[in-house]
Amino acid sequence: MREVAEFLAMLRGESYERFAEQTTANFARLFPLAHLQR
């Protein structure tokens, strides 16, 4: 899964870290009852 996220981040011209932060924030916003482990 990480390779896919790295590829998508590259296509968007973003760092992997920034892309991961954005997608995690989007998930938390869409599924507020989910418990995220970091």
N, CA, C and O atoms as a Tinker XYZ file with bonds, in Angstrom:
   152  protein
     1  N      0.817000   -1.177000    0.000000    73     2
     2  CA     0.000000    0.000000    0.000000    64     1     3
     3  C      0.872000    1.255000    0.000000    63     2     4     5
     4  O      0.523000    2.263000   -0.613000    81     3
     5  N      1.992000    1.181000    0.684000    73     3     6
     6  CA     2.853000    2.354000    0.744000    64     5     7
     7  C      3.347000    2.742000   -0.650000    63     6     8     9
     8  O      3.430000    3.925000   -0.978000    81     7
     9  N      3.672000    1.742000   -1.463000    73     7    10
    10  CA     4.163000    2.043000   -2.810000    64     9    11
    11  C      3.117000    2.798000   -3.624000    63    10    12    13
    12  O      3.454000    3.704000   -4.387000    81    11
    13  N      1.855000    2.427000   -3.463000    73    11    14
    14  CA     0.772000    3.114000   -4.177000    64    13    15
    15  C      0.682000    4.558000   -3.702000    63    14    16    17
    16  O      0.571000    5.475000   -4.516000    81    15
    17  N      0.728000    4.762000   -2.392000    73    15    18
    18  CA     0.657000    6.118000   -1.843000    64    17    19
    19  C      1.858000    6.949000   -2.292000    63    18    20    21
    20  O      1.707000    8.129000   -2.608000    81    19
    21  N      3.037000    6.352000   -2.323000    73    19    22
    22  CA     4.220000    7.081000   -2.790000    64    21    23
    23  C      4.065000    7.479000   -4.259000    63    22    24    25
    24  O      4.432000    8.587000   -4.648000    81    23
    25  N      3.524000    6.574000   -5.065000    73    23    26
    26  CA     3.320000    6.864000   -6.483000    64    25    27
    27  C      2.297000    7.984000   -6.667000    63    26    28    29
    28  O      2.518000    8.898000   -7.461000    81    27
    29  N      1.183000    7.920000   -5.944000    73    27    30
    30  CA     0.164000    8.962000   -6.045000    64    29    31
    31  C      0.702000   10.310000   -5.573000    63    30    32    33
    32  O      0.399000   11.343000   -6.169000    81    31
    33  N      1.493000   10.303000   -4.515000    73    31    34
    34  CA     2.096000   11.547000   -4.033000    64    33    35
    35  C      3.016000   12.130000   -5.102000    63    34    36    37
    36  O      3.017000   13.339000   -5.335000    81    35
    37  N      3.791000   11.275000   -5.744000    73    35    38
    38  CA     4.684000   11.738000   -6.800000    64    37    39
    39  C      3.883000   12.364000   -7.943000    63    38    40    41
    40  O      4.257000   13.417000   -8.459000    81    39
    41  N      2.784000   11.720000   -8.338000    73    39    42
    42  CA     1.952000   12.261000   -9.411000    64    41    43
    43  C      1.389000   13.630000   -9.055000    63    42    44    45
    44  O      1.231000   14.489000   -9.922000    81    43
    45  N      1.088000   13.825000   -7.781000    73    43    46
    46  CA     0.525000   15.099000   -7.321000    64    45    47
    47  C      1.600000   16.132000   -7.020000    63    46    48    49
    48  O      1.284000   17.289000   -6.741000    81    47
    49  N      2.860000   15.732000   -7.072000    73    47    50
    50  CA     3.949000   16.655000   -6.784000    64    49    51
    51  C      4.084000   16.958000   -5.303000    63    50    52    53
    52  O      4.521000   18.045000   -4.927000    81    51
    53  N      3.709000   15.995000   -4.456000    73    51    54
    54  CA     3.772000   16.162000   -3.002000    64    53    55
    55  C      4.734000   15.144000   -2.415000    63    54    56    57
    56  O      5.099000   14.163000   -3.063000    81    55
    57  N      5.132000   15.393000   -1.190000    73    55    58
    58  CA     5.928000   14.395000   -0.489000    64    57    59
    59  C      4.999000   13.282000   -0.009000    63    58    60    61
    60  O      3.798000   13.487000    0.169000    81    59
    61  N      5.572000   12.116000    0.194000    73    59    62
    62  CA     4.786000   11.000000    0.718000    64    61    63
    63  C      4.206000   11.359000    2.079000    63    62    64    65
    64  O      3.051000   11.045000    2.366000    81    63
    65  N      5.000000   12.014000    2.916000    73    63    66
    66  CA     4.557000   12.361000    4.263000    64    65    67
    67  C      3.334000   13.274000    4.226000    63    66    68    69
    68  O      2.376000   13.072000    4.972000    81    67
    69  N      3.373000   14.270000    3.361000    73    67    70
    70  CA     2.236000   15.200000    3.244000    64    69    71
    71  C      1.001000   14.462000    2.731000    63    70    72    73
    72  O     -0.102000   14.675000    3.236000    81    71
    73  N      1.175000   13.610000    1.747000    73    71    74
    74  CA     0.064000   12.833000    1.199000    64    73    75
    75  C     -0.540000   11.935000    2.281000    63    74    76    77
    76  O     -1.762000   11.846000    2.405000    81    75
    77  N      0.309000   11.275000    3.057000    73    75    78
    78  CA    -0.169000   10.399000    4.127000    64    77    79
    79  C     -0.923000   11.193000    5.186000    63    78    80    81
    80  O     -1.954000   10.739000    5.681000    81    79
    81  N     -0.422000   12.370000    5.539000    73    79    82
    82  CA    -1.116000   13.215000    6.519000    64    81    83
    83  C     -2.499000   13.607000    6.011000    63    82    84    85
    84  O     -3.477000   13.560000    6.756000    81    83
    85  N     -2.576000   13.990000    4.748000    73    83    86
    86  CA    -3.859000   14.412000    4.173000    64    85    87
    87  C     -4.859000   13.262000    4.121000    63    86    88    89
    88  O     -6.023000   13.437000    4.484000    81    87
    89  N     -4.420000   12.098000    3.678000    73    87    90
    90  CA    -5.351000   10.977000    3.563000    64    89    91
    91  C     -5.791000   10.488000    4.942000    63    90    92    93
    92  O     -6.938000   10.072000    5.109000    81    91
    93  N     -4.902000   10.532000    5.925000    73    91    94
    94  CA    -5.272000   10.156000    7.288000    64    93    95
    95  C     -6.284000   11.137000    7.859000    63    94    96    97
    96  O     -7.250000   10.726000    8.502000    81    95
    97  N     -6.072000   12.429000    7.631000    73    95    98
    98  CA    -7.015000   13.446000    8.104000    64    97    99
    99  C     -8.370000   13.275000    7.425000    63    98   100   101
   100  O     -9.409000   13.411000    8.072000    81    99
   101  N     -8.367000   12.980000    6.137000    73    99   102
   102  CA    -9.625000   12.759000    5.418000    64   101   103
   103  C    -10.372000   11.552000    5.981000    63   102   104   105
   104  O    -11.589000   11.597000    6.158000    81   103
   105  N     -9.649000   10.484000    6.258000    73   103   106
   106  CA   -10.270000    9.291000    6.830000    64   105   107
   107  C    -10.892000    9.610000    8.182000    63   106   108   109
   108  O    -12.026000    9.216000    8.455000    81   107
   109  N    -10.151000   10.324000    9.032000    73   107   110
   110  CA   -10.654000   10.664000   10.363000    64   109   111
   111  C    -11.897000   11.543000   10.271000    63   110   112   113
   112  O    -12.813000   11.417000   11.083000    81   111
   113  N    -11.926000   12.425000    9.292000    73   111   114
   114  CA   -13.085000   13.303000    9.119000    64   113   115
   115  C    -14.295000   12.513000    8.613000    63   114   116   117
   116  O    -15.422000   12.768000    9.037000    81   115
   117  N    -14.066000   11.563000    7.716000    73   115   118
   118  CA   -15.163000   10.780000    7.151000    64   117   119
   119  C    -15.674000    9.695000    8.104000    63   118   120   121
   120  O    -16.854000    9.345000    8.081000    81   119
   121  N    -14.787000    9.174000    8.930000    73   119   122
   122  CA   -15.132000    8.083000    9.842000    64   121   123
   123  C    -14.729000    8.468000   11.264000    63   122   124   125
   124  O    -13.762000    7.925000   11.800000    81   123
   125  N    -15.460000    9.398000   11.878000    73   123   126
   126  CA   -15.047000    9.931000   13.179000    64   125   127
   127  C    -15.075000    8.910000   14.315000    63   126   128   129
   128  O    -14.416000    9.122000   15.332000    81   127
   129  N    -15.804000    7.827000   14.177000    73   127   130
   130  CA   -15.864000    6.836000   15.246000    64   129   131
   131  C    -14.750000    5.797000   15.155000    63   130   132   133
   132  O    -14.586000    4.981000   16.061000    81   131
   133  N    -14.000000    5.824000   14.085000    73   131   134
   134  CA   -12.884000    4.883000   13.928000    64   133   135
   135  C    -11.751000    5.293000   14.863000    63   134   136   137
   136  O    -11.498000    6.481000   15.066000    81   135
   137  N    -11.093000    4.328000   15.410000    73   135   138
   138  CA    -9.965000    4.595000   16.309000    64   137   139
   139  C     -8.670000    4.395000   15.536000    63   138   140   141
   140  O     -8.346000    3.281000   15.125000    81   139
   141  N     -7.938000    5.477000   15.343000    73   139   142
   142  CA    -6.688000    5.417000   14.595000    64   141   143
   143  C     -5.537000    5.131000   15.542000    63   142   144   145
   144  O     -5.411000    5.762000   16.592000    81   143
   145  N     -4.707000    4.184000   15.167000    73   143   146
   146  CA    -3.500000    3.887000   15.931000    64   145   147
   147  C     -2.318000    4.420000   15.164000    63   146   148   149
   148  O     -2.171000    4.143000   13.973000    81   147
   149  N     -1.481000    5.174000   15.825000    73   147   150
   150  CA    -0.294000    5.728000   15.169000    64   149   151
   151  C      0.939000    5.229000   15.843000    63   150   152
   152  O      2.048000    5.579000   15.440000    81   151
